[in-house]
Every structure is written in structure tokens, then in C-alpha cells.
Amino acid sequence: QVQLVESGGALVKPGGSLRLSCTASGFTFSDYYMSWIRQAPGKGPEWLSYITNSGSVRYHADSVRGRFTISRDNAKNSLYLQMNSLRAEDTAVYYCARYRDYAFAHWGQGTLVTVSS
Amino acid sequence: QSALTQPASVSGSPGQSITISCTGTSSDIGSYNVVSWYQQHPGKAPKLMIYEVNKRPSGVSNRFSGSKSATTASLTISGLQAEDEGDYYCCSYAGTSSLLFGGGTKLTVL
């Protein structure tokens, strides 16, 4: 079955950087667009970015454009999110999700990122 | 872009039907028939319940249905069951390759 496992979440100071990873299994990773979504404590999800199946095209939400970058390695069945210039408001659980038909049918369990001094 | 607007909470008794609304604008819900709905239980990841306004993924009960009128989408749950309790979120494509989620609705089964 489809499985997505995120890793890399941590406590980081404001202005710091972090790279999240998502390892996929149970489906042909290179056939699907993938996305990152975050959810701050007590809030609704927030879409952050998605990347096409080949990795040639990527989009980011205005709130993270220029600070976060999505990428993928189809040979490793892996999705990444490079996060720079982190702020307190970036504190959230970060999910990777398989994206198709403008919806997210499969989500990972999430990884917690805390930005605090 | 602001989040889609949902009521903070709804409630119903077992066996009843409830409807959760999701209000957007002419730039998102009003322009695209790609609203999706997610159910989330505490400490868990969201689960897709409806996509493209009214389509159900395989395995989702037919007690869940979706609709849309102008800039408002709706999720209806019929024959309410205790296991339906949780948070529900809508999501819509918003143009320029972006997506918007709603703020969420807490469903309580009385």
C-alpha cells in the first residue's frame, strides 16, 4: 500500500535552515506529482508547494516562496523540502502528500518543525 | 489569498444528517470545480473524503457527499456515526498553481 514517511523535523533557531525528507513506497513514485503541506498547532492545513513527476516544474505558496524549495530524487523515491530563513510562524507539522486531480489522496504521518530561540 | 471560510463547529445526533459549508470567492471555488474535503482525527494526518466537488475515493462511505453552488462548497454526512466525529477541512484550487484550505470545522456527534 502507499506509504509516505517524513523525517528531518527538529527544533531550530530563527534564521536557521532545515531539510525535510519524505520517502515513498507502495507506488511508482516517478508517476506522481508530490506536495508539501503544513499544519500549525490548532490551525488548518496550509499548502506550501508541489512538484511535477519529473521534477522539472515546481510551485510554492507566496508565504514561503524564496525561502523554501521543493525537490525530488526519483531514483531514491524521495521528496525534499529545503527550508531557509526560518521564522517562528513556520512552526508546524509538515506533511508530504501525493498530489493528483487537485487533491491529496495520501499523506505521511508528518514531522514536527519548531522554530524558537 | 485568505483561507476558505468554514463554520467553527457543527453537531448532530447519530443517524442525523449534517452539512458543512466552505465559502470562497470567484477566484477559487467560484472558478474551478476542484474542491476537496478532508477528515482529521486527533494526532492523525488528514484523510481525503471528497475530490473534484463530489467524487468519493475508493473506500470512503457513500454517506459522504459533496456539492457546490457559486462560491460555496458543501460536505454532507448522512446517517451520522460516532466515528465521524473529528475536524473537517475543505480545499480548492485558487489559480496560478496554488491551493487554499479552509480553517476547519469541528464535528461533534452528540
Interface residues (C-beta under 8 A of the other chain):
Chain A: K43 G44 P45 E46 W47 Y50 Y59 A61 D62 Y95 D101 Y102 A103 F104 A105 H106 W107 G108 Q109 G110
Chain B: Q1 A3 Y32 V34 S36 Y38 A45 P46 K47 L48 Y51 E52 P57 Y89 C91 Y93 S97 S98 L99 L100 F101 G102 G103 G104
